[in-house]
């Protein structure tokens, strides 16, 4: 497995073994994201959150799977806070308000599969 550094486009990631956590870097006082796959059927995005940073409460029209690559996050779904650590995943249900906050800096993989009325 190779380390990946740089800003190559999505095509450069195909047919390569790459550590997910290497696809984005932490940035002081920020949340950094990088789309890995963007298709009409769904998206795969890597995020890096500095400690204390987060995403305010919002909803999405589709279920979203979050896998924590490193660190720890507090993910609140419909008012219920949950601690999610490296190696753990959580599914955020469609149309439920949710927010994320970095308890310590963390990286996550977000997978959103869009459903369509009878495909």
C-alpha positions as CSV (number, residue, x, y, z in Angstrom):
1,X,0.0,0.0,0.0
2,X,1.4,3.4,-1.0
3,X,1.2,6.7,0.8
4,X,-0.7,9.3,-1.2
5,X,0.2,13.0,-1.0
6,X,-0.9,15.7,-3.4
7,X,-3.9,16.9,-5.3
8,X,-4.3,14.3,-8.1
9,X,-7.8,14.0,-9.5
10,X,-10.2,11.1,-8.9
11,X,-8.9,9.2,-11.9
12,X,-5.4,9.0,-10.4
13,X,-6.9,7.1,-7.5
14,X,-8.2,4.2,-9.6
15,X,-6.6,0.7,-9.4
16,X,-4.2,1.8,-6.6
17,X,-4.0,0.7,-3.0
18,X,-4.0,3.9,-0.9
19,X,-4.5,4.6,2.8
20,X,-7.7,6.5,3.1
21,X,-6.3,8.8,5.8
22,X,-3.6,9.9,3.5
23,X,-6.1,11.5,1.1
24,X,-6.6,14.6,3.1
25,X,-4.6,16.6,5.7
26,X,-5.6,18.5,8.8
27,X,-5.6,22.3,8.6
28,X,-5.6,24.5,11.6
29,X,-9.0,25.9,12.5
30,X,-10.7,24.1,9.6
31,X,-12.7,21.2,8.2
32,X,-11.1,19.9,5.0
33,X,-13.0,17.7,2.6
34,X,-12.1,15.9,-0.6
35,X,-14.5,14.0,-2.8
36,X,-13.2,10.7,-3.9
37,X,-16.2,9.6,-6.0
38,X,-19.0,11.8,-7.3
39,X,-21.7,10.1,-9.3
40,X,-25.5,10.6,-9.7
41,X,-25.9,7.4,-7.6
42,X,-23.9,8.8,-4.7
43,X,-20.7,10.2,-3.3
44,X,-17.7,9.2,-1.2
45,X,-15.9,12.0,0.6
46,X,-13.0,12.1,3.0
47,X,-13.0,14.8,5.8
48,X,-10.4,16.0,8.3
49,X,-11.6,17.9,11.3
50,X,-9.3,19.8,13.7
51,X,-10.1,19.5,17.4
52,X,-13.2,21.6,18.3
53,X,-14.3,22.0,14.6
54,X,-17.5,20.6,13.3
55,X,-20.5,20.7,11.1
56,X,-23.7,22.4,12.4
57,X,-27.0,20.6,12.5
58,X,-28.4,19.8,9.1
59,X,-30.4,17.1,7.3
60,X,-29.8,15.1,4.2
61,X,-32.4,13.4,2.0
62,X,-30.5,10.0,2.1
63,X,-28.9,7.7,4.7
64,X,-25.2,8.5,5.1
65,X,-22.6,6.1,6.4
66,X,-19.7,7.6,8.4
67,X,-16.6,5.6,9.2
68,X,-14.0,7.2,11.6
69,X,-10.5,6.6,10.3
70,X,-8.6,8.2,13.2
71,X,-9.5,10.3,16.2
72,X,-12.9,10.8,17.9
73,X,-16.1,12.6,16.9
74,X,-19.3,13.4,18.7
75,X,-22.1,12.8,16.2
76,X,-25.5,14.0,17.3
77,X,-28.5,12.5,15.6
78,X,-32.0,13.8,16.4
79,X,-30.7,15.3,19.6
80,X,-28.9,12.2,20.8
81,X,-25.0,12.6,21.1
82,X,-22.9,9.6,20.3
83,X,-19.2,9.1,20.7
84,X,-17.7,7.5,17.6
85,X,-14.0,6.5,17.6
86,X,-11.4,5.3,15.0
87,X,-12.5,2.0,13.6
88,X,-16.2,2.6,14.3
89,X,-19.0,3.5,11.9
90,X,-22.4,5.0,12.2
91,X,-25.4,5.4,9.8
92,X,-27.0,8.8,9.9
93,X,-30.7,8.3,8.9
94,X,-32.2,10.3,6.0
95,X,-34.1,13.4,7.1
96,X,-32.9,13.2,10.7
97,X,-31.1,16.3,12.0
98,X,-27.5,15.6,12.7
99,X,-24.3,17.4,13.5
100,X,-20.6,16.5,14.0
101,X,-17.9,17.9,16.3
102,X,-14.3,16.9,16.8
103,X,-13.7,15.8,20.4
104,X,-10.1,15.4,19.2
105,X,-9.0,15.9,15.6
106,X,-10.4,13.1,13.4
107,X,-10.7,11.9,9.8
108,X,-13.8,10.3,8.4
109,X,-15.1,8.6,5.3
110,X,-18.6,9.7,4.3
111,X,-20.5,7.4,1.9
112,X,-23.9,8.6,0.7
113,X,-25.9,6.4,-1.6
114,X,-28.8,8.2,-3.2
115,X,-32.0,6.3,-3.7
116,X,-34.3,6.9,-6.5
117,X,-38.0,6.2,-6.8
118,X,-38.2,2.9,-8.5
119,X,-35.0,2.6,-10.4
